[in-house]
Amino acid sequence: MTAALALVTDDTELPEWLTSADIMYEAGISYRQLDFWQRARYLRPERTWRGRKRGSGSPWSWPKGELEIARRMGRLRLATERSDR
């Protein structure tokens, strides 16, 4: 978790761009889930850092709007797991 999210309780206080660690922490999902959803194009990050485009091997930057999508997908995944029991 980055310092930017350490005490955030309101999404309006979130930074414009989030890291993968921020998304995983806030949505309660694993890196594997995040990676799969990105590869399936359910989530759409960008390879940018501080406004500059980067190439392969660069970390993903996530627009703030993708966090809510990841949260909803994480809740649906949990609801599905609970109903299978």
VEXDREN-2710 file (C-alpha; in Angstrom, 1 decimal):
% VEXDREN-2710
k/r/px/py/pz
1/MET/0.0/0.0/0.0
2/THR/1.3/3.4/-0.9
3/ALA/1.5/6.2/1.6
4/ALA/-1.2/8.0/-0.4
5/LEU/-3.8/5.4/0.6
6/ALA/-2.7/4.9/4.2
7/LEU/-5.4/7.0/5.8
8/VAL/-7.8/7.4/2.9
9/THR/-11.5/6.7/3.7
10/ASP/-13.1/8.7/1.0
11/ASP/-12.5/8.1/-2.7
12/THR/-12.4/11.9/-3.4
13/GLU/-9.1/12.0/-1.5
14/LEU/-7.5/9.3/-3.7
15/PRO/-4.6/10.3/-6.0
16/GLU/-5.5/10.6/-9.7
17/TRP/-3.4/7.5/-10.6
18/LEU/-3.1/4.4/-8.5
19/THR/-0.5/1.6/-8.4
20/SER/-1.4/-2.1/-8.7
21/ALA/-0.7/-2.5/-5.0
22/ASP/-3.3/0.3/-4.3
23/ILE/-5.9/-1.4/-6.4
24/MET/-5.3/-4.9/-4.8
25/TYR/-5.4/-3.5/-1.3
26/GLU/-8.5/-1.3/-1.7
27/ALA/-10.4/-3.9/-3.7
28/GLY/-9.3/-6.9/-1.6
29/ILE/-8.0/-8.9/-4.5
30/SER/-4.9/-10.8/-5.3
31/TYR/-2.2/-9.9/-7.9
32/ARG/-3.2/-13.0/-9.9
33/GLN/-6.8/-11.8/-10.1
34/LEU/-5.8/-8.3/-11.0
35/ASP/-3.5/-9.6/-13.7
36/PHE/-6.1/-11.9/-15.1
37/TRP/-8.8/-9.2/-15.2
38/GLN/-6.4/-6.9/-16.9
39/ARG/-5.4/-9.5/-19.5
40/ALA/-9.1/-10.2/-20.1
41/ARG/-9.6/-6.4/-20.6
42/TYR/-12.1/-6.2/-17.7
43/LEU/-9.8/-3.6/-16.2
44/ARG/-7.8/-1.1/-18.2
45/PRO/-4.6/0.3/-16.8
46/GLU/-2.1/2.4/-18.6
47/ARG/1.7/2.0/-18.8
48/THR/2.4/5.6/-17.8
49/TRP/4.4/7.2/-15.0
50/ARG/4.0/10.8/-14.2
51/GLY/2.4/11.5/-17.5
52/ARG/4.9/9.7/-19.7
53/LYS/4.2/6.6/-21.7
54/ARG/6.4/3.6/-20.9
55/GLY/7.1/0.3/-22.5
56/SER/7.0/-3.3/-21.6
57/GLY/8.3/-4.1/-18.1
58/SER/7.0/-0.8/-16.7
59/PRO/4.5/-0.8/-13.9
60/TRP/0.8/-0.3/-14.6
61/SER/-0.8/3.0/-13.6
62/TRP/-4.5/2.7/-12.8
63/PRO/-7.0/5.6/-13.3
64/LYS/-9.1/6.2/-10.2
65/GLY/-12.2/5.0/-12.0
66/GLU/-10.9/1.5/-12.3
67/LEU/-10.8/1.1/-8.6
68/GLU/-14.6/1.0/-8.3
69/ILE/-14.8/-1.6/-11.1
70/ALA/-12.2/-3.8/-9.3
71/ARG/-14.1/-3.4/-6.0
72/ARG/-17.3/-4.6/-7.6
73/MET/-15.7/-7.5/-9.3
74/GLY/-14.0/-8.5/-6.0
75/ARG/-17.4/-8.4/-4.2
76/LEU/-19.0/-10.5/-7.0
77/ARG/-16.2/-13.0/-6.7
78/LEU/-16.7/-13.3/-3.0
79/ALA/-20.5/-13.7/-3.3
80/THR/-20.0/-16.4/-5.9
81/GLU/-17.5/-18.3/-3.6
82/ARG/-20.0/-18.1/-0.7
83/SER/-22.9/-19.4/-2.7
84/ASP/-20.9/-22.4/-3.9
85/ARG/-20.4/-23.7/-0.3
END
